[in-house]
Every structure is written in structure tokens, then in C-alpha cells.
Amino acid sequence: MSTTTVDEHGGDDHGHVTNTGLSNEKLAMWTFLGSECLLFGALISTYLLYRGKSVSGPTPKDIYDIPYTSVSSFVLLMSSLTMVLALAAIQRGDHRRLRVWLLATALLGATFISGQVYEFTSFIREGLTIKTNVFGSSFFVLTGFHGVHVTLGIVMLLSLWSMSMRGKLPEEKAEVVEIAGLYWHFVDVVWIVIFTVVYLIPSN
Amino acid sequence: MATVLEPTTTTEDIVDAEVVEESGLLRRPKATTGVWSWLTTVDHKKIGILYGITSFTFFLVGGSEALLIRLQLARPNGTVLSADAYNQVFTMHGTTMVFLVVMPLSAAFFNYLTPLMIGARDVAFPRLNAFSYWTFLFGALLINSSFLLGGAPNGGWFGYAPNTSITFSPGHNIDFWIFGLQILGIASTVSAVNFIVTILNLRAPGMTLFRMPVFVWMTLVSSFLMLFAMPVITIALFLLMFDRLFGANFFNTAAGGNPLLWQHLFWLFGHPEVYILILPAMGIVSEILPVFSRKPLFGYPVVVFSGIAIGFMGWGVWVHHMFAVGLGPVAVSAFSVTTMLIAVPTGVKIFNWIATMWRGSLRLSTPMLFAIGFVAMFTIGGLSGVTHAVSPHDRQQTDTYYIVAHFHYVLFGGSLFGIMAGIYYWWPKIFGYALSERLGKLQFWLWFIGFNVTFGPFHLLGLAGMPRRIYTYPKHMGWDFWNLVASIGAFVIAFSVLIFLYNVMHSRKVRNVVGDDPWDGRTLEWTLPTPVPAYNFAVVPTVHGVDDFWHQKYTEDEQGRLVKLPPQEAQADDVDPASIHLPSPSYYPLIASFGLPIMAYAMIYGAYLVAVFGGIVIIGALYAWALEPSAEPHDDHEGGGGGDGADPGDTGSEGAAAVEEVDA
């Protein structure tokens, strides 16, 4: 790989060509996401360890509303689609559609978060808090941690949107959208794992 | 993809940057000397020096704690420290030496050397690099401030829950430990990302991965270990924090919580951490031995692959820290085997180092003495490590001083010997003058003897049954003599450290200027003038092989004897340094990291509104940072690329690559 860069480095290429061919920013995001895998891995393992280990209720069976969470999961998954459309738009140079899809993505993310807030409050009403049992502790910390990630993603998307509004997101910087998209898709994929492990696999 | 790689320098960029500067919160710092230049620096060399000085200061702190421990244990029924004070001191000794000394001292070398060794002008993300340093500093100060704020952490460096839960450890001691380590974890993760990207992306032309110096390889491997190990302890600390502050039940056994969860998470981090501590020193020694043997490193690819193998296998051995827990014969046998296996790549390295010295023309200068000391002492530590892998034997050793002996032989006899070797070796390049050889050799021998007198007896004490972590012991246990010997040894080490400090002051005054290449080095940093200019390389070098610089200086005749080549003309004369674009200094890394201790103190004392304020400081600084271009545009055509990624943590094109431009 690096042999191909020999000439390029000597030339007047402004140093944008890297040894791997990936820009520093994109490689950094991939690297960071690698680290995030272990973060969620540790939390998901914790949840699995405590499955069915609570000495008092409520238990998942008493409290989960699978159809409800399925709908909000679907909403989050759709946001990955709009994210892809946003990237495609800026790569085409279609800034209006870029902004539409960025906002749509942020909105879908926000819908998911609102759904999570509603879910949390209804669980608390039904008597499950972080203090109740090991299920409550591991459930709230895992899903809450994911929720914080989605929220940061929304902040990112809105920042991109406002940059684009002020004309500071030209086509040459499409990669910024791509990198934000990497993060967004990662958070989505993690949710698929969480949804499966936490909600769908039955536990006693 | 194609759009990504195209040069993004347009007039728009320049206009963009200027607008930002006018509307920015703070004027761009300009200082190149004085305090402000250090507070706002993004130069990897200055950051390396900051890391070095800070962590050496903490070495003195952690060393003083060790002396207190040895004073207390010198005689039976010691009264120097109370039981409570002893718990604080031994916890902080371990925490300090691992997180505030060996890791950041290694980071000092990563910072200073990695770009020089791969032929780059800076790291990939210079401002993130500054952020890592300030975050490390604030985390370190936060943990240590607990001494003045009601008591230091007292649960051991491993912080076993539920002993560290609020029931058994009321008071803020453990909270300081949790939040301090969280902050340090952020620093390590960020710098891991930075160095991985730097090494993978910013190598000079021809510097393929298998032409990189071994030190750079070990930097890469330990960065990957940090990248994947830090999040695991982050989660462990999060769980403990939720237990302590918000009443969660993760480690509450009454509610079904499992203490083993902590142990698994901690050691799943903790064992890779051991390799994070030793691999950089292995890299340093792999640089020094060839230079002072005047031979290439024996089996370069094997040494590199062994390092990579250690990086992978390091993830499969953590349960050997838990053999006495009662996990059952299958788990214990499996981890016994993996632990024995990981000794193989380590042993391979040791043989390669010995073979490097074999029939070399050895020069026993101070760096070489420390490097040989490393090989010998690390071998002893490695062998006692293999004895732990034998689980029946380990049952006998668990929680005794034998374990303490083992990990001091690898962390002191290994890491710190390697780091001292590196300090003496690169000092002339970093500071422009050499340290005194006479004082250096005196320090080495005192250090070497003091080390063995202190930690050698620990083996005997451990086999005689002396448990770890006890603050005192009665007479007639048969432990009196060797404890006294160990305590005397500790003060010999302390004396050798004083000699080092004297050496630094003395050599500063004498200023023995030894030139750009005092040791007849083999790697790119020795091609540079001393002191190294801010831009490192006037002309980015093209590399043709391992030890490229050596082959520019020497060739071999038909009999295989070394023949010196005439010195090559420097090509740098026609480059105007002013035309080399460097990343500009910035206030924002410092401000952003300052938000972290605000948040941490607020969380510890339950002032959640203040924590929100701390969060606002961080986010605000990150936004300002993202909108500030990495390099200020000058009057030439390079815009430097605006660092305006929307995710402030992954700021836009900040790379040194973006500014790696020479008007030749």
C-alpha cells in the first residue's frame, strides 16, 4: 500500500494522501468504534450475566412491551436509511436534500429517544428502577448508555445541518457526513444486538 | 471515496478560516516561548516533554509512598502508618505507578519519538494529543487531591467490589479513584486512537510497516491494547459508580449481584494493561541493544511478530489472576495453558535480544547497562510469572509477597529499567546535551543493586507465607530479617533516583553537547539536527529499508566488515522553514479537558448542576475547537483544512498530513 504513496508524498499533493488511503478522520472514527464495541460488549455481558438472577420483581416478563419497543426499534433502523440518503445527497451536491435527510435522521433518532424516555418512565411507574433489582440496574444502565450515544448522534446531525444551512458544508466535505454516518450506523447496529439480547430472547 | 482523497485546499477554505478567526471566542494563541507556549502547544515534542516531566514527578510521589510502606514494614509491629493510612498509601502507590508513571512515561516516548521515527511532521491529531495530556494531568491531580480532601482511595489498585461499594467503603475515597481513573481512561483512549492513526497513516515514503523501528511497532500494539482494554475498565467503573452514587445493585450480593463480575471486568482490562506497561519498554530496549552492539536487531520480523502475538494472547490469560476464586478445574486448566503459552513469544524476544548482543562490539554506556539490566531482570520476573501459571503452585503463592516480587520484577525490573535506558539514550536528542556517563553508571549500579535487594527478598517472604496488603506483622513469624533488608534496598533505590536528579542538574550546567548522532544510531530521529526543529523534517525522508540511517553511514566489504561511507550532503539547505506549515497552538484542548475535573468533583460531591456546567464547558470548548482550523492560514496558498467535523471529538482534517507541505 505504502509504496504507491512514494511519489505522491514528494509531489504537491498537500499531504492529503495517507498510507492506508483512508483519511485520518475516517480511520480515527473506525478505530474509535472498535473501542466502543468493547464498551457495549462489557455492558451487554453484564446484562446477560444477570438475566434471571434478580431476587425480587418486577422481571422482564412482567414489564416489557415488545410490540411498543419493536416499533421504536423500527424507527431507529429507518434512520439509518435516511442517513444513507443524506450522504448520497451531499455526494451528488444536492444540499437541499442533504438538509432534509439530516433533519429526518435526527427526527427519527429523537423519536426513538422520546420512546425510550416514555418506556423508562412507565417502567418506573410500574415499580422498576435502577435500585429495584439486578435486572433494573443492568437494564437501565445498558439502554440508558445506548440512549446517550443516540443523543450525541443527534447533536452531531443537527450540527451538520446547521453548518449546511450556513453554507459551511460544501461537497468536498462530504466525508464529514460519511464519518458522522459511520457513528450513527454503529449505534443502530448496537441497538439491534441490544434489542435481540435484552427484549427478544426470553428470560425467566 | 474519491471525493475524500482530493486535495481540499480551495480559496473557500481560507476565507472560511478567516471568518472563524474573527468570530471565534478566543484569539489564536501566538506564543512560542514561555508558559503560554506550553499551555497551548500542539507540538508532539513539547507534549512528550510535558508527559515526561509530569509523570517523573508522580514517580517521585509514588516512590515516596513506597518508602512509607517500607518504613512501616521494616520492623514487626511497625507504627509509622496506621492501618487506614497504610491502605491509602499502598493503594495510591499501585495506582500512581501504573496509571501516573509507567503509562504516561511510555506516552512521553510515544509522543516524542513516533513522528520522528516514521518521518512525520506531527501526530495525526495534534490538538487531540494536547487534550490527552491535559486530561491525564487533571485526572492525576484529581486522584491525588483526595489526600487533602478527606482521604485517598484505599481499596487497592484493583478496587475489588463489593469491598469498594458504599457499604464497606463509605466516604469519598473510592469516588476519587473511580472518577480519576475514568478521566485517565479518556486520556488513554484518545491517545490510542491518535497513535494508531498516526502510525498507520503518516509514515514517510518507503517506511512500510516492516521497516518501522520496533519501538514504533510496540507503540502500535500497546495503543491497540489501550484502545480495547480501557473501555472494559470504563464499564467496570461505571457499574461501581452507579452502585455507589445511585443505589444500583451490580455488586450488591443481597440483591443477586456477583462480585465475580468486577473481577472478570477488572482483569480483562488488567491483564492487557500489563502488556501496555511492558511493550513500550521492550520497544525501547529493542532500539538500544542494536545500537550499542553495532549489529542489527537479531530476527527483526520475529521480534515484531512476537510483540503482536503478545498483544493478541494478552486477551486470553486474565483468569490467572483469579485462580484462587474457585472457578472450577476446566477454567483454571484452560487459563493455565494459555498463560504458559504467552511465555513463548516473550521468551523468543529475550533470545533475540541476547542474540543481538552475541558477538557484537558492545559499548557499555549507561543506556546499554539499563537495557541489559532490563533483559536480565525481566527474565527473572518472567520466570516467576511462569510459576504462577502452574495453578497448584499459584494457589500457594496467591496473595503472598511472592506475587509482589513477581510484578515488581516485571514492572520495575522490566518497564522502569527500559524507561531509564530510554531516558539516557534519547536525552541528548531531546535536550541537546548528554547526561553524565559517570553519574549515570553510578546510578545504574545503585538502582540495580537496590532493586534486587528490595524485591529479591520478597520471593522468600512470599514463600514463607507473608501475605500482601497487611499493614504490620507480629514478631517470630520469620519475616523480620528479609523485611528489614528489603526496606534498606528501597532506600538504596531512592538514593539512586536522587543521583539521577543530581545528574540532570549537573549535566544541565555542564552542557556536554554531543551532536546530532552521539550513539551512532540507526533510526530516523538521529538524522535530525539537535534540538529538533518544530517541523522535524525539512525534507520528508524516503526510506529504503530497516535501519535506513545506518545504511546511509555504513556498508560492508567482501569480508562482511563495516566500512564507513562518506557523509551525505544534507539536502535541507534549500528549504525555507517558514514555508513549512505546522498546526497552530490552541487554547481549546486545555479548556475542554478542564471541564472533566469540574464534572468529576461535582459528581463526587453530588452537585449535579455543577456537573452540567462542566459538561457545558467541555461541549462549548469542543465546538470552538471544531470551528477553529488546525493550522492558521498564512499568506501562502495552504488553507490547512478547517477542523470542522461535526463530531467535535473527531475533529475535521487536523492531520499533520494536511500540513505536510514543503516548498522545495
Contacts between the chains, C-beta under 8 A, distances in Angstrom:
chain1	res1	chain2	res2	distance
A	2	B	203	6.1
A	2	B	205	7.5
A	2	B	206	7.5
A	2	B	207	6.9
A	2	B	208	5.1
A	2	B	209	7.6
A	3	B	206	7.6
A	3	B	208	7.1
A	5	B	205	6.1
A	6	B	205	4.0
A	6	B	206	6.0
A	6	B	542	6.7
A	7	B	205	7.8
A	9	B	204	7.1
A	9	B	205	4.5
A	9	B	540	6.1
A	9	B	660	7.8
A	10	B	205	6.7
A	10	B	540	7.9
A	10	B	542	7.6
A	12	B	661	7.7
A	13	B	7	6.2
A	14	B	7	4.5
A	14	B	8	7.9
A	14	B	9	5.4
A	14	B	638	6.9
A	14	B	658	7.1
A	14	B	661	5.7
A	15	B	655	7.6
A	15	B	656	7.7
A	15	B	657	4.2
A	15	B	658	6.0
A	15	B	659	6.8
A	15	B	660	3.5
A	15	B	661	5.8
A	16	B	5	6.2
A	16	B	6	7.3
A	16	B	7	5.3
A	16	B	8	6.9
A	16	B	653	7.9
A	16	B	657	6.3
A	16	B	658	6.6
A	17	B	5	6.2
A	17	B	657	7.7
A	18	B	200	7.9
A	18	B	201	3.9
A	18	B	202	6.9
A	18	B	655	7.7
A	18	B	657	5.8
A	19	B	200	6.3
A	19	B	201	5.3
A	19	B	202	7.2
A	19	B	203	5.1
A	20	B	200	5.3
A	20	B	201	5.6
A	21	B	5	7.1
A	22	B	201	7.2
A	23	B	4	5.6
A	23	B	5	7.1
A	23	B	653	7.0
A	23	B	655	7.7
A	24	B	124	4.4
A	24	B	125	6.9
A	24	B	197	5.2
A	24	B	201	5.5
A	24	B	202	7.8
A	24	B	653	7.1
A	24	B	654	7.3
A	24	B	655	4.0
A	24	B	657	6.3
A	25	B	645	6.1
A	25	B	650	6.0
A	25	B	651	7.7
A	25	B	652	6.3
A	25	B	653	6.3
A	25	B	654	7.8
A	25	B	655	7.8
A	26	B	4	7.2
A	27	B	196	7.7
A	27	B	197	4.9
A	27	B	200	6.4
A	27	B	201	6.0
A	28	B	124	7.0
A	28	B	125	6.9
A	28	B	193	5.2
A	28	B	194	7.6
A	28	B	197	5.0
A	28	B	650	5.6
A	29	B	647	7.9
A	29	B	650	5.6
A	31	B	192	7.7
A	31	B	193	4.8
A	31	B	196	5.2
A	31	B	197	6.5
A	31	B	227	6.4
A	32	B	189	8.0
A	32	B	193	5.5
A	32	B	649	7.8
A	32	B	650	6.8
A	34	B	227	6.2
A	34	B	228	6.9
A	35	B	189	5.8
A	35	B	192	7.5
A	35	B	193	7.4
A	35	B	227	4.8
A	35	B	228	6.5
A	35	B	230	7.2
A	35	B	231	5.3
A	36	B	231	7.1
A	38	B	228	5.1
A	38	B	229	7.8
A	38	B	231	4.2
A	38	B	232	5.7
A	39	B	231	3.9
A	39	B	232	8.0
A	39	B	234	6.4
A	39	B	235	6.1
A	42	B	231	6.7
A	42	B	232	5.2
A	42	B	235	3.8
A	42	B	236	7.3
A	42	B	265	6.1
A	42	B	268	7.9
A	43	B	235	5.7
A	46	B	235	7.3
A	46	B	239	6.6
A	46	B	250	7.1
A	46	B	261	6.4
A	46	B	265	7.9
A	49	B	258	6.5
A	49	B	261	5.9
A	50	B	256	7.0
A	50	B	257	7.9
A	50	B	258	7.6
A	53	B	256	4.4
A	53	B	258	7.5
A	54	B	255	7.4
A	54	B	256	5.7
A	55	B	254	7.8
A	55	B	255	5.9
A	55	B	256	4.8
A	56	B	255	7.6
A	91	B	3	6.5
A	130	B	242	6.6
A	130	B	246	5.8
A	130	B	247	6.8
A	130	B	248	4.9
A	131	B	246	7.5
A	131	B	247	4.1
A	131	B	248	6.7
A	131	B	249	7.0
A	133	B	249	6.3
A	133	B	255	5.7
A	133	B	256	6.9
A	134	B	249	5.0
A	134	B	250	7.0
A	134	B	252	7.9
A	134	B	255	5.8
A	134	B	256	4.7
A	134	B	257	5.8
A	136	B	248	7.9
A	136	B	249	7.6
A	137	B	242	6.7
A	137	B	243	7.9
A	137	B	248	3.9
A	137	B	249	4.7
A	137	B	250	5.5
A	137	B	257	8.0
A	138	B	250	7.2
A	140	B	248	8.0
A	141	B	238	7.0
A	141	B	239	6.9
A	141	B	242	5.8
A	141	B	248	6.9
A	145	B	238	7.8
A	156	B	646	4.9
A	156	B	647	5.0
A	157	B	646	7.6
A	159	B	623	7.8
A	159	B	646	4.2
A	160	B	646	4.3
A	163	B	644	7.0
A	163	B	646	6.6
A	168	B	16	6.7
A	168	B	644	6.7
A	170	B	12	6.6
A	171	B	3	7.0
A	172	B	3	6.7
A	172	B	6	7.0
A	172	B	8	4.9
A	172	B	10	7.2
A	173	B	8	7.3
A	173	B	644	7.6
A	173	B	652	7.7
A	174	B	3	5.4
A	174	B	4	7.7
A	175	B	3	7.0
A	175	B	4	4.7
A	176	B	644	7.4
A	176	B	645	5.2
A	176	B	646	5.9
A	176	B	652	6.4
A	178	B	4	7.6
A	179	B	645	6.5
A	179	B	647	7.0
A	179	B	650	6.5
A	180	B	645	7.9
A	180	B	646	5.4
A	180	B	647	6.1
A	183	B	647	6.6
